[in-house]
């Protein structure tokens, strides 16, 4: 997960307009190649096997239903705060 942390730092710097090249010590093609390798590694760890997709989506419907229910019996209160 250390490589993912570094990838996230590069992504953050790019999104915030910071110099990801560390003052020219890295070139953008190296950063892009690193990003592609780490992204593939993370995706493989999370979704590498068919049953792992269920891990990530299996709780979606119960969570959606929990968040969608009306919190108060009195329907005069239209503000739905989670």
C-alpha positions as CSV (number, residue, x, y, z in Angstrom):
1,X,0.0,0.0,0.0
2,X,3.0,2.3,0.2
3,X,3.1,2.5,-3.6
4,X,-0.6,3.5,-3.6
5,X,0.2,6.3,-1.1
6,X,2.9,7.6,-3.4
7,X,0.5,7.4,-6.4
8,X,-2.1,9.3,-4.5
9,X,0.4,12.0,-3.7
10,X,1.3,12.4,-7.4
11,X,-2.4,12.5,-8.2
12,X,-3.0,15.1,-5.5
13,X,-0.2,17.3,-6.7
14,X,-1.5,17.1,-10.3
15,X,-5.0,18.0,-9.2
16,X,-3.8,20.9,-7.1
17,X,-1.5,22.3,-9.7
18,X,1.7,21.4,-7.8
19,X,5.0,20.3,-9.3
20,X,4.8,16.5,-9.3
21,X,8.2,16.3,-11.0
22,X,10.0,17.2,-7.8
23,X,11.7,20.2,-9.4
24,X,12.5,18.2,-12.6
25,X,14.0,15.2,-10.9
26,X,11.2,13.0,-12.4
27,X,9.7,13.3,-15.8
28,X,6.0,13.0,-16.4
29,X,6.3,9.8,-18.4
30,X,7.9,8.1,-15.4
31,X,5.1,9.3,-13.1
32,X,2.5,8.1,-15.7
33,X,4.1,4.7,-16.0
34,X,4.3,4.4,-12.2
35,X,0.6,5.4,-11.9
36,X,-0.4,2.7,-14.5
37,X,1.5,0.0,-12.7
38,X,0.2,0.8,-9.2
39,X,-3.3,1.3,-10.5
40,X,-3.2,-2.1,-12.1
41,X,-1.9,-3.6,-8.8
42,X,-4.6,-2.0,-6.7
43,X,-7.4,-3.0,-9.1
44,X,-6.0,-6.6,-9.2
45,X,-6.0,-6.7,-5.4
46,X,-9.5,-5.4,-5.1
47,X,-11.2,-7.0,-8.1
48,X,-8.8,-9.7,-9.3
49,X,-11.2,-12.5,-8.6
50,X,-14.9,-12.6,-9.6
51,X,-16.0,-13.1,-5.9
52,X,-14.2,-9.9,-4.9
53,X,-16.6,-7.7,-6.9
54,X,-19.3,-9.0,-4.6
55,X,-17.3,-7.7,-1.6
56,X,-17.4,-4.2,-3.0
57,X,-21.0,-4.2,-4.3
58,X,-22.7,-6.5,-1.8
59,X,-23.4,-3.8,0.8
60,X,-24.6,-1.3,-1.8
61,X,-28.3,-2.1,-1.8
62,X,-28.7,-2.3,2.0
63,X,-26.8,1.0,2.4
64,X,-28.9,2.7,-0.3
65,X,-32.1,1.6,1.4
66,X,-30.9,2.7,4.8
67,X,-30.0,6.1,3.5
68,X,-33.2,6.5,1.5
69,X,-35.7,5.9,4.3
70,X,-37.5,8.8,5.8
71,X,-35.9,9.6,9.1
72,X,-39.0,10.9,10.9
73,X,-42.6,9.7,11.0
74,X,-43.9,13.3,10.7
75,X,-43.7,14.0,6.9
76,X,-44.0,17.7,7.6
77,X,-40.2,17.7,8.1
78,X,-39.0,17.7,4.5
79,X,-35.3,18.1,5.4
80,X,-33.6,14.7,5.1
81,X,-30.3,14.8,6.9
82,X,-28.2,11.6,7.1
